[in-house]
Amino acid sequence: MSEIKYALITGASRGIGKAIAIRLASSGYHILLNYQSNDQAADETVAAIQANGGTATKMKFDVSSEQETETAIQQWMDSTGVSYIEVLVNNAGIKKDNLMMWMTNDEWKSVLNTSLDGFFYITRFLLKPMLTKRYGRIINIVSLSGVKGMSGQTNYAAAKAAVIGATKSLAQEVAKRKITVNAVAPGFIKTDMTSDIDPEMYKRIIPMERFGEVEEVASLVNYLASKDASYITGEVIHVNGGLYT
């Protein structure tokens, strides 16, 4: 009987995170499905994974809280006897768009706390077992906004740009232990976060003339999580239909 492999995906109850969870489960990973509040959406994602023959465990905690993050993961480790999670996908993120002159402290801090602090707390906690095992995959979901910027998203762009810098630095720290660290930068993808955007307004500037599907992002993440991607690290790979700066 083969050893169970574990993948933890943050913000995995909906959208891109949900698609990644389903795709990695189809590759044989037991999914640790993190979410903050939407129990129904998390249950639906677990049900979708199970319907495809996969397995998953819900992990409800706020990634922006160091205590919640470490307590939830440690409790799961203690209850299962598992200390090593092979794949970590840092997907959790929120948007609170506003022009900077009107942006509140909460709109700034909450966006950075979720994407940047969340990346730091959970990655630091899971990194030591990866280093001990001399193998791991860390995949950070960033954004086109973090590369080219976007009006009204100074907070979101700053958070994602910071994670891109962290990706490149951490990749250099852990490469000798066969741990890869990469970032995936989606453009306009059909999710709840883009539901208020009229696709017709942007099709003319997207060479492929359409928004992307969540499964197209998930397929890339699945590849980066595999052994086939062993020589790819420190990269920011775009999934945006050809839309660049």
C-alpha positions in Angstrom: 0.0 0.0 0.0 1.4 3.4 -1.0 2.1 6.1 1.5 -0.5 8.8 1.7 0.7 12.1 0.4 -0.8 15.4 1.8 -1.4 18.8 0.1 -2.7 21.8 2.0 -4.4 24.5 0.0 -5.4 27.7 1.7 -8.6 29.5 0.7 -9.8 26.3 -0.9 -13.5 26.3 -0.5 -14.3 28.3 -3.7 -12.9 29.6 -7.0 -9.3 28.9 -7.9 -8.6 27.2 -4.6 -11.5 24.8 -5.0 -10.3 23.8 -8.5 -6.7 23.3 -7.3 -8.0 21.1 -4.5 -10.0 18.9 -6.9 -7.1 18.7 -9.3 -4.5 17.7 -6.7 -6.9 15.2 -5.2 -7.2 13.6 -8.6 -3.4 13.2 -8.6 -3.6 11.2 -5.4 -3.1 13.7 -2.7 -5.2 13.8 0.5 -6.3 17.4 0.5 -6.2 19.5 3.6 -8.8 22.1 2.7 -8.3 25.4 4.5 -11.1 28.0 4.6 -12.1 30.8 7.0 -15.9 30.9 7.3 -18.0 29.4 4.5 -18.9 26.0 5.9 -21.3 25.2 3.1 -18.8 26.0 0.3 -16.2 23.9 2.1 -18.6 20.9 2.4 -19.4 21.2 -1.3 -15.7 21.1 -2.2 -15.1 18.1 -0.1 -18.1 16.4 -1.7 -16.8 17.2 -5.2 -13.4 15.7 -4.2 -15.0 12.5 -2.8 -17.3 12.2 -5.9 -14.1 11.9 -8.0 -12.7 9.2 -5.7 -10.5 11.5 -3.7 -10.2 12.3 0.0 -10.1 15.6 1.9 -10.1 17.0 5.4 -11.5 20.5 6.3 -9.3 22.8 8.2 -11.1 26.0 9.3 -8.8 28.8 10.4 -7.8 32.3 9.5 -4.4 32.3 7.7 -3.8 35.9 8.8 -3.7 34.7 12.5 -0.4 33.1 13.5 -2.1 31.4 16.5 -5.1 30.1 14.6 -2.9 28.7 11.8 -0.3 27.0 13.9 -2.9 25.6 16.4 -5.2 24.2 13.7 -2.3 22.4 11.9 -0.6 21.2 15.0 -3.9 19.7 16.3 -4.4 17.9 13.1 -0.8 16.6 13.2 -1.2 15.4 16.8 -4.5 13.7 16.0 -3.2 11.9 12.9 0.4 11.3 13.7 1.4 13.0 10.4 4.1 15.7 10.6 5.0 16.2 6.9 2.8 17.9 4.3 4.4 17.5 0.9 2.6 20.3 -1.0 1.6 23.7 0.2 -0.5 26.0 -2.1 -0.8 29.5 -0.7 -4.0 30.6 -2.4 -5.9 32.6 0.3 -6.4 36.2 -0.6 -9.0 38.9 -0.4 -9.8 42.1 -2.3 -10.8 45.4 -0.9 -10.4 47.7 -3.8 -10.3 51.5 -3.5 -8.4 54.4 -4.7 -5.4 55.0 -2.4 -6.6 58.5 -1.4 -9.8 57.0 0.0 -8.3 53.7 1.2 -8.8 53.0 4.9 -6.3 51.4 7.2 -8.4 48.3 7.4 -8.6 48.0 3.6 -4.8 48.2 3.5 -4.0 45.9 6.4 -6.5 43.2 6.0 -5.5 42.6 2.3 -1.8 42.5 3.2 -2.4 40.4 6.3 -4.3 37.7 4.4 -1.9 37.3 1.4 1.4 38.2 2.9 1.2 37.4 6.6 -0.8 34.3 5.7 1.9 33.1 3.4 4.6 33.7 6.1 2.8 32.0 9.0 1.8 28.8 7.2 4.9 28.4 5.1 7.3 28.9 8.0 5.4 26.3 10.0 5.4 23.6 7.3 8.9 24.3 6.0 10.9 22.4 8.7 9.4 19.0 7.9 10.0 19.6 4.2 13.6 20.4 4.9 14.0 17.3 7.1 12.4 15.1 4.4 14.5 16.9 1.7 11.5 17.3 -0.6 8.6 19.7 -0.9 6.5 21.9 -3.2 5.4 25.4 -2.3 3.2 27.2 -4.8 2.0 30.7 -4.2 -1.0 32.1 -6.1 -0.3 35.7 -6.8 -1.8 37.9 -9.5 -1.2 40.0 -12.6 -1.9 42.9 -10.3 1.3 42.1 -8.4 3.4 42.3 -11.6 1.8 45.2 -13.6 -0.3 47.0 -11.0 -3.9 47.8 -11.3 -5.7 51.1 -10.6 -7.7 50.8 -7.4 -5.7 47.9 -6.1 -2.7 49.4 -4.5 -3.2 47.2 -1.5 -3.8 44.0 -3.4 -0.9 44.7 -5.9 1.4 45.4 -3.0 0.5 42.2 -1.2 1.0 40.0 -4.3 4.2 41.8 -5.3 5.6 41.1 -1.9 4.7 37.4 -2.2 6.5 37.3 -5.5 9.7 38.7 -3.9 9.4 36.2 -1.1 8.9 33.4 -3.6 12.2 34.2 -5.3 14.1 34.5 -2.1 12.8 31.4 -0.4 13.4 29.4 -3.6 17.1 30.2 -3.2 17.1 29.2 0.5 15.7 25.7 0.1 16.7 24.6 -3.4 19.5 22.3 -2.1 16.9 20.3 -0.1 14.9 19.6 -3.3 12.1 22.0 -2.3 10.8 24.1 -5.1 9.0 27.5 -4.6 7.1 29.0 -7.4 4.3 31.5 -8.0 1.4 31.4 -10.4 0.0 34.7 -11.5 -3.5 34.5 -12.9 -5.0 37.2 -15.0 -8.7 37.6 -15.4 -10.2 34.2 -14.3 -13.9 33.4 -14.0 -14.4 33.5 -10.2 -16.4 35.3 -7.6 -13.6 37.9 -7.4 -14.2 38.9 -11.1 -18.0 38.4 -11.1 -18.5 42.2 -10.9 -16.3 42.8 -14.0 -17.9 42.9 -17.5 -15.8 40.6 -19.7 -16.7 42.6 -22.8 -14.7 45.6 -21.3 -11.5 43.6 -21.2 -11.7 41.1 -24.1 -10.3 43.7 -26.5 -7.0 43.9 -24.4 -6.7 40.2 -23.8 -5.1 38.5 -26.9 -7.2 35.3 -26.3 -10.3 37.5 -26.0 -11.7 35.6 -23.0 -11.4 35.2 -19.3 -9.6 32.1 -18.1 -11.1 29.1 -16.4 -10.2 28.0 -12.9 -9.2 24.6 -14.2 -6.6 26.2 -16.4 -4.9 27.6 -13.3 -5.3 24.3 -11.4 -3.6 22.3 -14.2 -0.5 24.4 -13.9 -0.4 24.1 -10.1 -0.8 20.3 -10.4 2.2 20.3 -12.8 4.4 22.4 -10.4 3.4 20.1 -7.6 4.7 17.0 -9.5 8.1 15.5 -9.7 8.1 16.5 -13.4 8.7 20.1 -12.3 11.8 19.3 -10.2 14.0 21.8 -12.0 11.6 24.7 -11.9 11.9 27.1 -8.9 11.8 30.8 -8.1 9.6 31.4 -11.2 6.4 33.5 -11.7 4.3 31.8 -14.3 1.5 33.7 -15.9 -2.0 32.3 -16.8 -3.5 35.3 -18.4 -4.3 34.7 -22.1 -1.4 36.8 -23.2 -2.2 39.9 -21.2 1.0 41.6 -20.0 2.2 45.1 -19.2 
